[in-house]
């Protein structure tokens, strides 16, 4: 009787970011009503779509953290991954940009820990 549209072909519209990448991952989080209203107001004032506002806010805000055993073990693990990547490199031109971003984030976290102590 009724034919359901194939979600992969007809109804799904792929969205691309400014760099032409397709965004197919959904990221959810829980907030209070007040937090939701504040986020909506700030997104509207920014002139960006709420999705773009949230992405920009999450990616470019200063991170404040407090040291604990989980943080230290995660930093150690990431530094070991970066070290292994550096050992495998044949030239500096082959350095992975993602590893450089991870290193930058680790330095931000360590600076935050230093400031909070």
MOPAC internal coordinates of N, CA, C and O (Angstrom, degrees):
PM7 1SCF
backbone

  N    0.0000 0     0.00 0     0.00 0    0    0    0
  C    1.4356 1     0.00 0     0.00 0    1    0    0
  C    1.5236 1   111.92 1     0.00 0    2    1    0
  O    1.2310 1   121.35 1   109.42 1    3    2    1
  N    1.3294 1   115.02 1   -70.58 1    3    2    1
  C    1.4548 1   119.17 1  -179.29 1    5    3    2
  C    1.5198 1   108.76 1  -100.62 1    6    5    3
  O    1.2310 1   121.30 1   -43.55 1    7    6    5
  N    1.2828 1   115.12 1   136.45 1    7    6    5
  C    1.4514 1   119.69 1   179.41 1    9    7    6
  C    1.5217 1   108.74 1  -104.76 1   10    9    7
  O    1.2310 1   120.79 1   -58.78 1   11   10    9
  N    1.3116 1   116.09 1   121.22 1   11   10    9
  C    1.4467 1   121.21 1   178.97 1   13   11   10
  C    1.5260 1   108.80 1   -78.33 1   14   13   11
  O    1.2310 1   120.77 1   -43.86 1   15   14   13
  N    1.3147 1   116.13 1   136.14 1   15   14   13
  C    1.4665 1   119.95 1   177.88 1   17   15   14
  C    1.5162 1   108.86 1   -68.11 1   18   17   15
  O    1.2310 1   120.57 1   -42.85 1   19   18   17
  N    1.2943 1   116.51 1   137.15 1   19   18   17
  C    1.4584 1   121.35 1   176.84 1   21   19   18
  C    1.5188 1   108.57 1   -69.02 1   22   21   19
  O    1.2310 1   120.90 1   -64.92 1   23   22   21
  N    1.3275 1   115.88 1   115.08 1   23   22   21
  C    1.4663 1   119.81 1  -172.94 1   25   23   22
  C    1.5215 1   112.61 1   -63.73 1   26   25   23
  O    1.2310 1   119.57 1   155.51 1   27   26   25
  N    1.3090 1   118.42 1   -24.49 1   27   26   25
  C    1.4522 1   120.08 1  -178.60 1   29   27   26
  C    1.5224 1   112.15 1   -80.72 1   30   29   27
  O    1.2310 1   119.89 1   153.87 1   31   30   29
  N    1.3031 1   117.81 1   -26.13 1   31   30   29
  C    1.4601 1   119.73 1  -173.85 1   33   31   30
  C    1.5241 1   113.43 1  -104.31 1   34   33   31
  O    1.2310 1   119.88 1   124.63 1   35   34   33
  N    1.3133 1   117.84 1   -55.37 1   35   34   33
  C    1.4559 1   120.27 1  -167.85 1   37   35   34
  C    1.5198 1   114.38 1   -93.17 1   38   37   35
  O    1.2310 1   119.76 1   136.33 1   39   38   37
  N    1.3312 1   118.06 1   -43.67 1   39   38   37
  C    1.4504 1   119.00 1  -170.89 1   41   39   38
  C    1.5189 1   113.58 1   -92.26 1   42   41   39
  O    1.2310 1   119.66 1   157.79 1   43   42   41
  N    1.2978 1   118.25 1   -22.21 1   43   42   41
  C    1.4547 1   120.41 1  -176.33 1   45   43   42
  C    1.5219 1   110.93 1   -81.04 1   46   45   43
  O    1.2310 1   121.37 1   -55.77 1   47   46   45
  N    1.3143 1   114.99 1   124.23 1   47   46   45
  C    1.4601 1   120.18 1   177.35 1   49   47   46
  C    1.5184 1   107.18 1  -109.65 1   50   49   47
  O    1.2310 1   120.38 1   -59.65 1   51   50   49
  N    1.2995 1   116.88 1   120.35 1   51   50   49
  C    1.4587 1   121.11 1  -179.44 1   53   51   50
  C    1.5181 1   109.03 1   -77.68 1   54   53   51
  O    1.2310 1   120.46 1   -50.18 1   55   54   53
  N    1.3232 1   116.72 1   129.82 1   55   54   53
  C    1.4533 1   121.17 1   177.40 1   57   55   54
  C    1.5163 1   108.35 1  -102.60 1   58   57   55
  O    1.2310 1   121.05 1   -38.37 1   59   58   57
  N    1.3082 1   115.60 1   141.63 1   59   58   57
  C    1.4493 1   120.76 1  -179.99 1   61   59   58
  C    1.5127 1   109.40 1  -118.56 1   62   61   59
  O    1.2310 1   120.96 1   -33.32 1   63   62   61
  N    1.3251 1   115.77 1   146.68 1   63   62   61
  C    1.4512 1   119.42 1   175.97 1   65   63   62
  C    1.5235 1   109.35 1   -85.29 1   66   65   63
  O    1.2310 1   120.55 1     5.93 1   67   66   65
  N    1.3154 1   116.55 1  -174.07 1   67   66   65
  C    1.4597 1   120.90 1  -175.45 1   69   67   66
  C    1.5262 1   113.01 1   -66.14 1   70   69   67
  O    1.2310 1   120.00 1   160.15 1   71   70   69
  N    1.3107 1   117.60 1   -19.85 1   71   70   69
  C    1.4660 1   120.71 1   179.12 1   73   71   70
  C    1.5224 1   111.83 1   -95.97 1   74   73   71
  O    1.2310 1   119.81 1  -172.08 1   75   74   73
  N    1.3385 1   117.97 1     7.92 1   75   74   73
  C    1.4520 1   121.81 1   176.75 1   77   75   74
  C    1.5186 1   114.64 1    82.64 1   78   77   75
  O    1.2310 1   119.91 1  -169.22 1   79   78   77
  N    1.3380 1   117.79 1    10.78 1   79   78   77
  C    1.4610 1   120.46 1   178.69 1   81   79   78
  C    1.5189 1   109.56 1   -87.54 1   82   81   79
  O    1.2310 1   120.60 1   -34.90 1   83   82   81
  N    1.3101 1   116.46 1   145.10 1   83   82   81
  C    1.4653 1   120.66 1   178.32 1   85   83   82
  C    1.5207 1   108.97 1   -85.77 1   86   85   83
  O    1.2310 1   121.59 1   -47.15 1   87   86   85
  N    1.3178 1   114.57 1   132.85 1   87   86   85
  C    1.4609 1   120.12 1   178.42 1   89   87   86
  C    1.5127 1   108.56 1  -100.16 1   90   89   87
  O    1.2310 1   120.82 1   -67.30 1   91   90   89
  N    1.3183 1   116.03 1   112.70 1   91   90   89
  C    1.4526 1   119.50 1  -179.08 1   93   91   90
  C    1.5199 1   112.91 1  -123.08 1   94   93   91
  O    1.2310 1   119.76 1  -178.55 1   95   94   93
  N    1.3278 1   118.05 1     1.45 1   95   94   93
  C    1.4547 1   122.38 1   179.93 1   97   95   94
  C    1.5252 1   109.16 1   -96.82 1   98   97   95
  O    1.2310 1   120.59 1   -45.74 1   99   98   97
  N    1.3244 1   116.48 1   134.26 1   99   98   97
  C    1.4659 1   121.88 1   177.24 1  101   99   98
  C    1.5180 1   107.84 1  -101.53 1  102  101   99
  O    1.2310 1   120.67 1   -48.07 1  103  102  101
  N    1.3207 1   116.33 1   131.93 1  103  102  101
  C    1.4570 1   122.87 1  -177.85 1  105  103  102
  C    1.5195 1   107.71 1  -121.28 1  106  105  103
  O    1.2310 1   119.93 1   -66.30 1  107  106  105
  N    1.3256 1   117.74 1   113.70 1  107  106  105
  C    1.4613 1   122.75 1  -178.31 1  109  107  106
  C    1.5132 1   110.57 1  -111.88 1  110  109  107
  O    1.2310 1   120.70 1   -27.37 1  111  110  109
  N    1.3322 1   116.26 1   152.63 1  111  110  109
  C    1.4622 1   120.57 1   173.49 1  113  111  110
  C    1.5179 1   108.36 1  -152.37 1  114  113  111
  O    1.2310 1   120.74 1   -21.27 1  115  114  113
  N    1.2962 1   116.18 1   158.73 1  115  114  113
  C    1.4577 1   121.59 1  -178.85 1  117  115  114
  C    1.5268 1   109.03 1   -98.65 1  118  117  115
  O    1.2310 1   120.82 1   -43.61 1  119  118  117
  N    1.3329 1   116.03 1   136.39 1  119  118  117
  C    1.4632 1   122.57 1   176.84 1  121  119  118
  C    1.5205 1   108.31 1  -138.68 1  122  121  119
  O    1.2310 1   121.09 1   -18.41 1  123  122  121
  N    1.3333 1   115.51 1   161.59 1  123  122  121
  C    1.4662 1   119.75 1   174.74 1  125  123  122
  C    1.5266 1   108.73 1   -79.42 1  126  125  123
  O    1.2310 1   120.78 1   -11.12 1  127  126  125
  N    1.3281 1   116.12 1   168.88 1  127  126  125
  C    1.4679 1   120.34 1   177.64 1  129  127  126
  C    1.5293 1   110.91 1   -59.99 1  130  129  127
  O    1.2310 1   120.82 1   137.75 1  131  130  129
  N    1.3442 1   116.05 1   -42.25 1  131  130  129
  C    1.4686 1   119.52 1   179.78 1  133  131  130
  C    1.5219 1   111.12 1   -63.34 1  134  133  131
  O    1.2310 1   120.44 1   135.81 1  135  134  133
  N    1.3258 1   116.77 1   -44.19 1  135  134  133
  C    1.4649 1   120.36 1   178.28 1  137  135  134
  C    1.5298 1   110.81 1   -61.75 1  138  137  135
  O    1.2310 1   120.67 1   139.32 1  139  138  137
  N    1.3155 1   116.32 1   -40.68 1  139  138  137
  C    1.4690 1   121.16 1   179.09 1  141  139  138
  C    1.5255 1   111.03 1   -61.40 1  142  141  139
  O    1.2310 1   120.89 1   134.97 1  143  142  141
  N    1.3419 1   115.91 1   -45.03 1  143  142  141
  C    1.4598 1   119.39 1   178.74 1  145  143  142
  C    1.5237 1   111.51 1   -63.38 1  146  145  143
  O    1.2310 1   120.37 1   138.69 1  147  146  145
  N    1.3274 1   116.89 1   -41.31 1  147  146  145
  C    1.4642 1   120.27 1   179.02 1  149  147  146
  C    1.5219 1   111.30 1   -64.45 1  150  149  147
  O    1.2310 1   120.25 1   138.58 1  151  150  149
  N    1.3199 1   117.13 1   -41.42 1  151  150  149
  C    1.4590 1   121.00 1   178.43 1  153  151  150
  C    1.5281 1   110.21 1   -63.21 1  154  153  151
  O    1.2310 1   120.61 1   134.81 1  155  154  153
  N    1.3310 1   116.43 1   -45.19 1  155  154  153
  C    1.4602 1   120.58 1   178.72 1  157  155  154
  C    1.5315 1   111.45 1   -61.18 1  158  157  155
  O    1.2310 1   120.08 1   137.36 1  159  158  157
  N    1.3471 1   117.44 1   -42.64 1  159  158  157
  C    1.4598 1   120.91 1   179.39 1  161  159  158
  C    1.5284 1   111.32 1   -65.03 1  162  161  159
  O    1.2310 1   120.56 1   134.91 1  163  162  161
  N    1.3101 1   116.53 1   -45.09 1  163  162  161
  C    1.4618 1   119.97 1  -179.49 1  165  163  162
  C    1.5216 1   111.16 1   -65.26 1  166  165  163
  O    1.2310 1   120.29 1   141.73 1  167  166  165
  N    1.3302 1   117.06 1   -38.27 1  167  166  165
  C    1.4638 1   120.21 1   178.07 1  169  167  166
  C    1.5215 1   110.03 1   -64.84 1  170  169  167
  O    1.2310 1   120.43 1   137.75 1  171  170  169
  N    1.3293 1   116.78 1   -42.25 1  171  170  169
  C    1.4636 1   120.30 1   179.95 1  173  171  170
  C    1.5313 1   110.58 1   -64.48 1  174  173  171
  O    1.2310 1   120.21 1   138.43 1  175  174  173
  N    1.3301 1   117.21 1   -41.57 1  175  174  173
  C    1.4627 1   120.97 1   179.54 1  177  175  174
  C    1.5206 1   112.34 1   -66.94 1  178  177  175
  O    1.2310 1   120.49 1   151.35 1  179  178  177
  N    1.3273 1   116.66 1   -28.65 1  179  178  177
  C    1.4645 1   120.03 1  -178.91 1  181  179  178
  C    1.5219 1   112.18 1   -74.21 1  182  181  179
  O    1.2310 1   120.50 1   157.48 1  183  182  181
  N    1.3409 1   116.65 1   -22.52 1  183  182  181
  C    1.4548 1   120.12 1  -177.37 1  185  183  182
  C    1.5193 1   113.08 1    82.99 1  186  185  183
  O    1.2310 1   120.30 1  -176.24 1  187  186  185
  N    1.3297 1   117.03 1     3.76 1  187  186  185
  C    1.4613 1   121.81 1   178.78 1  189  187  186
  C    1.5206 1   109.95 1   -97.99 1  190  189  187
  O    1.2310 1   121.05 1   -19.19 1  191  190  189
  N    1.3268 1   115.60 1   160.81 1  191  190  189
  C    1.4576 1   119.54 1   168.38 1  193  191  190
  C    1.5186 1   107.51 1   -64.27 1  194  193  191
  O    1.2310 1   120.85 1   -27.52 1  195  194  193
  N    1.3287 1   115.98 1   152.48 1  195  194  193
  C    1.4667 1   118.67 1  -178.47 1  197  195  194
  C    1.5287 1   111.17 1   -58.00 1  198  197  195
  O    1.2310 1   120.44 1   140.90 1  199  198  197
  N    1.3230 1   116.76 1   -39.10 1  199  198  197
  C    1.4642 1   120.81 1   178.78 1  201  199  198
  C    1.5234 1   110.68 1   -60.80 1  202  201  199
  O    1.2310 1   120.22 1   132.06 1  203  202  201
  N    1.3238 1   117.18 1   -47.94 1  203  202  201
  C    1.4647 1   120.92 1   179.98 1  205  203  202
  C    1.5206 1   110.93 1   -64.85 1  206  205  203
  O    1.2310 1   120.48 1   139.67 1  207  206  205
  N    1.3344 1   116.68 1   -40.33 1  207  206  205
  C    1.4563 1   120.84 1   178.69 1  209  207  206
  C    1.5257 1   110.73 1   -59.93 1  210  209  207
  O    1.2310 1   120.73 1   133.14 1  211  210  209
  N    1.3452 1   116.21 1   -46.86 1  211  210  209
  C    1.4684 1   120.06 1  -179.18 1  213  211  210
  C    1.5180 1   111.25 1   -64.09 1  214  213  211
  O    1.2310 1   120.29 1   137.10 1  215  214  213
  N    1.3220 1   117.05 1   -42.90 1  215  214  213
  C    1.4615 1   120.05 1   179.90 1  217  215  214
  C    1.5271 1   110.25 1   -62.31 1  218  217  215
  O    1.2310 1   120.45 1   132.03 1  219  218  217
  N    1.3367 1   116.75 1   -47.97 1  219  218  217
  C    1.4588 1   120.36 1  -179.49 1  221  219  218
  C    1.5305 1   110.98 1   -62.41 1  222  221  219
  O    1.2310 1   120.58 1   138.88 1  223  222  221
  N    1.3298 1   116.50 1   -41.12 1  223  222  221
  C    1.4582 1   119.95 1  -179.80 1  225  223  222
  C    1.5213 1   111.54 1   -64.46 1  226  225  223
  O    1.2310 1   120.72 1   136.12 1  227  226  225
  N    1.3124 1   116.22 1   -43.88 1  227  226  225
  C    1.4596 1   119.98 1  -178.17 1  229  227  226
  C    1.5303 1   112.51 1   -69.91 1  230  229  227
  O    1.2310 1   120.57 1   144.89 1  231  230  229
  N    1.3060 1   116.52 1   -35.11 1  231  230  229
  C    1.4594 1   120.19 1  -174.97 1  233  231  230
  C    1.5300 1   113.67 1   -82.17 1  234  233  231
  O    1.2310 1   119.87 1   154.60 1  235  234  233
  N    1.3357 1   117.86 1   -25.40 1  235  234  233
  C    1.4595 1   119.17 1  -169.62 1  237  235  234
  C    1.5243 1   114.68 1  -122.12 1  238  237  235
  O    1.2310 1   119.44 1  -168.79 1  239  238  237
  N    1.2985 1   118.66 1    11.21 1  239  238  237
  C    1.4544 1   121.09 1   178.30 1  241  239  238
  C    1.5175 1   110.77 1   -91.58 1  242  241  239
  O    1.2310 1   120.99 1   -27.07 1  243  242  241
  N    1.3111 1   115.71 1   152.93 1  243  242  241
  C    1.4512 1   121.36 1   176.92 1  245  243  242
  C    1.5293 1   108.76 1   -68.68 1  246  245  243
  O    1.2310 1   120.67 1   -45.55 1  247  246  245
  N    1.3077 1   116.32 1   134.45 1  247  246  245
  C    1.4557 1   121.69 1  -179.00 1  249  247  246
  C    1.5264 1   108.65 1  -101.10 1  250  249  247
  O    1.2310 1   120.61 1   -52.49 1  251  250  249
  N    1.3219 1   116.43 1   127.51 1  251  250  249
  C    1.4565 1   121.85 1   176.32 1  253  251  250
  C    1.5181 1   107.00 1  -110.47 1  254  253  251
  O    1.2310 1   120.35 1   -55.99 1  255  254  253
  N    1.3106 1   116.93 1   124.01 1  255  254  253
  C    1.4609 1   119.32 1  -179.34 1  257  255  254
  C    1.5207 1   109.92 1  -135.49 1  258  257  255
  O    1.2310 1   121.45 1   -15.83 1  259  258  257
  N    1.3050 1   114.83 1   164.17 1  259  258  257
  C    1.4480 1   122.76 1   179.67 1  261  259  258
  C    1.5179 1   107.37 1  -123.95 1  262  261  259
  O    1.2310 1   121.02 1   -47.75 1  263  262  261
  N    1.3029 1   115.65 1   132.25 1  263  262  261
  C    1.4527 1   120.93 1  -173.86 1  265  263  262
  C    1.5131 1   113.65 1   -65.72 1  266  265  263
  O    1.2310 1   121.35 1   -41.38 1  267  266  265
  N    1.3109 1   115.02 1   138.62 1  267  266  265
  C    1.4494 1   122.08 1   170.80 1  269  267  266
  C    1.5323 1   107.01 1  -149.77 1  270  269  267
  O    1.2310 1   120.18 1    -3.33 1  271  270  269
  N    1.2891 1   117.26 1   176.67 1  271  270  269
  C    1.4609 1   121.14 1  -174.33 1  273  271  270
  C    1.5234 1   111.66 1   -65.59 1  274  273  271
  O    1.2310 1   119.93 1   145.36 1  275  274  273
  N    1.3342 1   117.74 1   -34.64 1  275  274  273
  C    1.4686 1   120.42 1   178.56 1  277  275  274
  C    1.5167 1   111.45 1   -65.51 1  278  277  275
  O    1.2310 1   120.44 1   137.73 1  279  278  277
  N    1.3265 1   116.76 1   -42.27 1  279  278  277
  C    1.4594 1   121.18 1   179.51 1  281  279  278
  C    1.5235 1   110.68 1   -62.63 1  282  281  279
  O    1.2310 1   120.82 1   133.54 1  283  282  281
  N    1.3249 1   116.04 1   -46.46 1  283  282  281
  C    1.4690 1   120.49 1  -178.29 1  285  283  282
  C    1.5238 1   110.59 1   -63.47 1  286  285  283
  O    1.2310 1   119.75 1   137.28 1  287  286  285
  N    1.3248 1   118.09 1   -42.72 1  287  286  285
  C    1.4656 1   119.59 1  -179.43 1  289  287  286
  C    1.5266 1   111.13 1   -68.20 1  290  289  287
  O    1.2310 1   119.62 1   145.33 1  291  290  289
  N    1.3360 1   118.33 1   -34.67 1  291  290  289
  C    1.4661 1   121.18 1   177.10 1  293  291  290
  C    1.5256 1   110.86 1   -68.07 1  294  293  291
  O    1.2310 1   120.50 1   139.23 1  295  294  293
  N    1.3225 1   116.65 1   -40.77 1  295  294  293
  C    1.4725 1   120.04 1   177.51 1  297  295  294
  C    1.5255 1   110.04 1   -63.05 1  298  297  295
  O    1.2310 1   120.42 1   136.99 1  299  298  297
  N    1.3264 1   116.80 1   -43.01 1  299  298  297
  C    1.4699 1   120.32 1   177.65 1  301  299  298
  C    1.5243 1   111.34 1   -59.51 1  302  301  299
  O    1.2310 1   120.98 1   135.56 1  303  302  301
  N    1.3204 1   115.72 1   -44.44 1  303  302  301
  C    1.4580 1   120.78 1  -179.66 1  305  303  302
  C    1.5241 1   111.14 1   -62.05 1  306  305  303
  O    1.2310 1   120.22 1   133.73 1  307  306  305
  N    1.3235 1   117.19 1   -46.27 1  307  306  305
  C    1.4630 1   121.08 1   179.89 1  309  307  306
  C    1.5268 1   111.23 1   -64.59 1  310  309  307
  O    1.2310 1   120.30 1   140.03 1  311  310  309
  N    1.3296 1   117.04 1   -39.97 1  311  310  309
  C    1.4623 1   120.11 1   178.69 1  313  311  310
  C    1.5310 1   111.08 1   -65.43 1  314  313  311
  O    1.2310 1   120.27 1   144.32 1  315  314  313
  N    1.3235 1   117.09 1   -35.68 1  315  314  313
  C    1.4741 1   120.04 1   175.96 1  317  315  314
  C    1.5216 1   110.70 1   -65.17 1  318  317  315
  O    1.2310 1   120.04 1   139.38 1  319  318  317
  N    1.3213 1   117.53 1   -40.62 1  319  318  317
  C    1.4660 1   121.02 1   176.96 1  321  319  318
  C    1.5230 1   111.13 1   -62.03 1  322  321  319
  O    1.2310 1   120.67 1   136.99 1  323  322  321
  N    1.3253 1   116.32 1   -43.01 1  323  322  321
  C    1.4682 1   120.66 1   178.97 1  325  323  322
  C    1.5248 1   110.27 1   -65.70 1  326  325  323
  O    1.2310 1   120.40 1   138.54 1  327  326  325
  N    1.3400 1   116.85 1   -41.46 1  327  326  325
  C    1.4674 1   120.53 1   178.25 1  329  327  326
  C    1.5260 1   110.78 1   -61.20 1  330  329  327
  O    1.2310 1   120.21 1   135.35 1  331  330  329
  N    1.3275 1   117.21 1   -44.65 1  331  330  329
  C    1.4689 1   120.28 1   178.41 1  333  331  330
  C    1.5244 1   111.11 1   -61.87 1  334  333  331
  O    1.2310 1   120.37 1   141.29 1  335  334  333
  N    1.3254 1   116.90 1   -38.71 1  335  334  333
  C    1.4637 1   121.11 1   177.70 1  337  335  334
  C    1.5341 1   109.98 1   -63.86 1  338  337  335
  O    1.2310 1   120.36 1   137.99 1  339  338  337
  N    1.3328 1   116.92 1   -42.01 1  339  338  337
  C    1.4671 1   121.04 1   179.41 1  341  339  338
  C    1.5298 1   111.68 1   -65.12 1  342  341  339
  O    1.2310 1   120.50 1   142.74 1  343  342  341
  N    1.3177 1   116.66 1   -37.26 1  343  342  341
  C    1.4674 1   120.58 1   179.12 1  345  343  342
  C    1.5190 1   110.73 1   -65.09 1  346  345  343
  O    1.2310 1   120.37 1   142.00 1  347  346  345
  N    1.3359 1   116.89 1   -38.00 1  347  346  345
  C    1.4612 1   120.94 1  -178.39 1  349  347  346
  C    1.5284 1   113.68 1   -77.12 1  350  349  347
  O    1.2310 1   120.11 1   165.55 1  351  350  349
  N    1.3243 1   117.39 1   -14.45 1  351  350  349
  C    1.4676 1   120.07 1  -177.18 1  353  351  350
  C    1.5186 1   111.61 1   -67.26 1  354  353  351
  O    1.2310 1   121.43 1   -38.95 1  355  354  353
  N    1.3136 1   114.87 1   141.05 1  355  354  353
  C    1.4570 1   120.32 1   174.75 1  357  355  354
  C    1.5209 1   111.02 1   -98.33 1  358  357  355
  O    1.2310 1   120.23 1   151.00 1  359  358  357
  N    1.3309 1   117.16 1   -29.00 1  359  358  357
  C    1.4582 1   121.18 1   175.86 1  361  359  358
  C    1.5231 1   109.00 1  -148.73 1  362  361  359
  O    1.2310 1   120.72 1   -17.75 1  363  362  361
  N    1.3207 1   116.22 1   162.25 1  363  362  361
  C    1.4623 1   120.90 1  -178.61 1  365  363  362
  C    1.5227 1   111.35 1   -67.73 1  366  365  363
  O    1.2310 1   119.82 1   158.47 1  367  366  365
  N    1.3224 1   117.95 1   -21.53 1  367  366  365
  C    1.4612 1   121.06 1   179.92 1  369  367  366
  C    1.5251 1   112.05 1   -67.71 1  370  369  367
  O    1.2310 1   120.12 1   157.18 1  371  370  369
  N    1.3202 1   117.37 1   -22.82 1  371  370  369
  C    1.4593 1   121.50 1  -177.36 1  373  371  370
  C    1.5270 1   112.83 1   -89.82 1  374  373  371
  O    1.2310 1   119.82 1  -174.24 1  375  374  373
  N    1.3355 1   117.95 1     5.76 1  375  374  373
  C    1.4603 1   120.86 1  -178.05 1  377  375  374
  C    1.5196 1   109.71 1   -65.83 1  378  377  375
  O    1.2310 1   120.75 1   -51.78 1  379  378  377
  N    1.3258 1   116.18 1   128.22 1  379  378  377
  C    1.4614 1   122.98 1  -177.10 1  381  379  378
  C    1.5261 1   110.22 1   -72.66 1  382  381  379
  O    1.2310 1   120.41 1   -50.11 1  383  382  381
  N    1.3243 1   116.82 1   129.89 1  383  382  381
  C    1.4665 1   121.94 1  -179.52 1  385  383  382
  C    1.5221 1   111.41 1   -64.04 1  386  385  383
  O    1.2310 1   120.05 1   148.48 1  387  386  385
  N    1.3274 1   117.50 1   -31.52 1  387  386  385
  C    1.4668 1   120.43 1   178.12 1  389  387  386
  C    1.5251 1   111.06 1   -64.86 1  390  389  387
  O    1.2310 1   120.54 1   141.16 1  391  390  389
  N    1.3157 1   116.58 1   -38.84 1  391  390  389
  C    1.4714 1   120.26 1   178.01 1  393  391  390
  C    1.5192 1   110.48 1   -65.97 1  394  393  391
  O    1.2310 1   120.26 1   142.00 1  395  394  393
  N    1.3251 1   117.12 1   -38.00 1  395  394  393
  C    1.4547 1   120.85 1   177.34 1  397  395  394
  C    1.5276 1   110.44 1   -64.17 1  398  397  395
  O    1.2310 1   120.24 1   140.06 1  399  398  397
  N    1.3305 1   117.14 1   -39.94 1  399  398  397
  C    1.4630 1   121.53 1   177.32 1  401  399  398
  C    1.5276 1   110.43 1   -65.30 1  402  401  399
  O    1.2310 1   119.80 1   139.43 1  403  402  401
  N    1.3298 1   117.99 1   -40.57 1  403  402  401
  C    1.4681 1   121.22 1   177.20 1  405  403  402
  C    1.5259 1   110.18 1   -61.79 1  406  405  403
  O    1.2310 1   120.57 1   137.84 1  407  406  405
  N    1.3105 1   116.52 1   -42.16 1  407  406  405
  C    1.4614 1   120.92 1   179.60 1  409  407  406
  C    1.5292 1   110.66 1   -64.00 1  410  409  407
  O    1.2310 1   120.45 1   139.10 1  411  410  409
  N    1.3327 1   116.74 1   -40.90 1  411  410  409
  C    1.4576 1   120.80 1   177.64 1  413  411  410
  C    1.5295 1   110.78 1   -62.11 1  414  413  411
  O    1.2310 1   120.40 1   137.82 1  415  414  413
  N    1.3338 1   116.84 1   -42.18 1  415  414  413
  C    1.4641 1   120.83 1   179.48 1  417  415  414
  C    1.5249 1   111.09 1   -65.07 1  418  417  415
  O    1.2310 1   120.41 1   139.79 1  419  418  417
  N    1.3219 1   116.82 1   -40.21 1  419  418  417
  C    1.4662 1   120.30 1   178.60 1  421  419  418
  C    1.5247 1   110.06 1   -62.82 1  422  421  419
  O    1.2310 1   120.27 1   137.26 1  423  422  421
  N    1.3232 1   117.09 1   -42.74 1  423  422  421
  C    1.4683 1   120.29 1   178.32 1  425  423  422
  C    1.5244 1   111.64 1   -63.36 1  426  425  423
  O    1.2310 1   120.28 1   141.06 1  427  426  425
  N    1.3309 1   117.08 1   -38.94 1  427  426  425
  C    1.4707 1   120.82 1   175.83 1  429  427  426
  C    1.5229 1   110.59 1   -60.86 1  430  429  427
  O    1.2310 1   120.62 1   134.47 1  431  430  429
  N    1.3296 1   116.42 1   -45.53 1  431  430  429
  C    1.4653 1   120.36 1  -179.78 1  433  431  430
  C    1.5243 1   111.17 1   -62.70 1  434  433  431
  O    1.2310 1   120.69 1   136.04 1  435  434  433
  N    1.3241 1   116.29 1   -43.96 1  435  434  433
  C    1.4587 1   119.90 1  -179.88 1  437  435  434
  C    1.5187 1   111.22 1   -65.05 1  438  437  435
  O    1.2310 1   119.64 1   141.02 1  439  438  437
  N    1.3329 1   118.29 1   -38.98 1  439  438  437
  C    1.4635 1   120.94 1   175.74 1  441  439  438
  C    1.5230 1   110.65 1   -63.99 1  442  441  439
  O    1.2310 1   120.14 1   141.29 1  443  442  441
  N    1.3171 1   117.33 1   -38.71 1  443  442  441
  C    1.4530 1   121.59 1   178.06 1  445  443  442
  C    1.5289 1   110.86 1   -63.73 1  446  445  443
  O    1.2310 1   120.88 1   138.14 1  447  446  445
  N    1.3133 1   115.93 1   -41.86 1  447  446  445
  C    1.4648 1   119.93 1   177.72 1  449  447  446
  C    1.5193 1   110.50 1   -62.83 1  450  449  447
  O    1.2310 1   120.80 1   138.56 1  451  450  449
  N    1.3269 1   116.08 1   -41.44 1  451  450  449
  C    1.4615 1   120.79 1  -179.45 1  453  451  450
  C    1.5330 1   110.77 1   -62.88 1  454  453  451
  O    1.2310 1   120.79 1   138.10 1  455  454  453
  N    1.3458 1   116.09 1   -41.90 1  455  454  453
  C    1.4643 1   120.60 1  -179.86 1  457  455  454
  C    1.5156 1   112.06 1   -67.73 1  458  457  455
  O    1.2310 1   119.66 1   146.86 1  459  458  457
  N    1.3298 1   118.25 1   -33.14 1  459  458  457
  C    1.4668 1   121.82 1  -177.36 1  461  459  458
  C    1.5071 1   112.72 1   -80.16 1  462  461  459
  O    1.2310 1   119.68 1   163.97 1  463  462  461
  N    1.3181 1   118.21 1   -16.03 1  463  462  461
  C    1.4817 1   120.41 1   179.12 1  465  463  462
  C    1.4627 1   110.18 1   -85.18 1  466  465  463
  O    1.2310 1   120.10 1   180.00 1  467  466  465

